[in-house]
């Protein structure tokens, strides 16, 4: 849904500034004020008083010229203010629209993060179960293989005992036949161990393939917008600014890094120095006299 704003009239803004003879005269006087001031050599009280009079004349002239300038530029300033005001509704509209879209993008980003986090958690849980089942299957296959190998080995040992007995009795043919049976049983025991290890490895490979399919999901990037996590400092509830300052100052003893968040208020220091004079007592500062020459505008 869209709305189109049509302007049938384009406002024409113009102004004419009139330079009066009074203003021209004041401007010329001001341009020559530096030459007059440079001519003063203060070497006695009378010259100092004359210089002070000239200084006050300058101050009064500044006030007068500032008033004249405000009156001279007022029509133009009104035109400029009105011209700027013509742009304000559109700029404000874009600002509100930007804020709305930024809020909605942020809400969507949070929603997506939560959805993907939940999905990845479920995927990880499924992968964990697959790995656990594979480990159990591998252990079962290895245990089964060891049992088969043990049974074959037991039979092979029995055949070995029979072979030894046959040889002792001088029955070489029987001993040779028994030796073949024992060798076969030994081979079957070794094969059982190998097969068990192979089946255990197969279980692990199948688990790895299954868990690869359940790899974590990454959030899609939005072209034209950067979603970034920003951390800001916020004062704790029920803690005033003054209380926070006290806590920070106290903590700087063990954590000098916090000195960077303490600002020196020079205006407040100057007020203290002005009010306390010699009684001024602030660590790292002293009160000094600052001599100033002041004139009169009237």
Protein Blocks (a to p, Z undefined) as FASTA:
>chain_A
ZZddddfbdcdddddddddfklmmmmmmmmmmmmmmmmpccfbfklmmmmmmmmmmmmmm
mmmmmmmmmmmmmmmmmmmmmmmmmmmmmmmmmmmmmmmmmmmmmmmmmmmmmmmmmmmm
mmmmmmmmmmmmmmmmmmmmmmmmmmmmmmmmmmmmmmmmmmmmmmmnopaklmmmmmmm
mmmmmmmmmmmmmmmmmmmmmmmmmmmmmmmmmgccdddddehiacdddddddddehiaf
klmmmmmmmmmmmmmmlmmmpccdfklmmmmmmmnmmmpccehiacdddddddddfZZ
